Amino acid sequence: MDTYEKFSKQTLFLHWIVAIGMIGMLASGVYMHENDAYSVYPWHKSFGVLIVVFVLWRIFWRIKNGWPKPVQKYSTAEVALSKIVHWLLILGTILMPVSGMMMSGLGGHGIPLFGIELLPRNPDAIDPSKVVPLNETLAGLGKALHGLGGNLLIAAILLHIAGALKHHLIDKDFTLKRMLGKRIEK
């Protein structure tokens, strides 16, 4: 369990695996979208399925462990902004894989996991190079949420990083050091 002085190895592992995974997924998603890099899609989808396991584990751990206590007293505005950004991060890490699976799976493209078909493609009988959506409306909703969620998650991550740097460089407190596994010195 976390203490005020030091975060547990599990908290640190889950924070960094989800952070690095989501940043990598966002970067690859932007790359695929801007470059029509269709060969990257199976990898993107597979890692998206894999990361949802860590996201759910992290959420369960956060509920069980509780929210970390701030290292010092902050203004009401700073506390409110921190809570908003943290909730956007949590919701974004759920929204992105779920909306991606909706878009792909319900769009007829299937959901692969490193060569295993969790949900197979739904090829068009007339032209097997095309797919038939299983539910076009929900696939379209998934696509819209994936695009909007990606932009919101990028903004939340940038705010989160800016906040961590502010704590470290301006406030000179132990917020970032604690997230890097250091013990708070009294």
Secondary structure, 3 states (H helix, E strand, C coil): CCCCCCCCHHHHHHHHHHHHHHHHHHHHHHHHHHHCCHHHHHHHHHHHHHHHHHHHHHHHHHHHHCCCCCCCCCCHHHHHHHHHHHHHHHHHHHHHHHHHHHHHHHCCCCEEECCEEEECCCECCCCCCCECCCCHHHHHHHHHHHHHHHHHHHHHHHHHHHHHHHHHHHHCCCHHHHHCCCCCCC
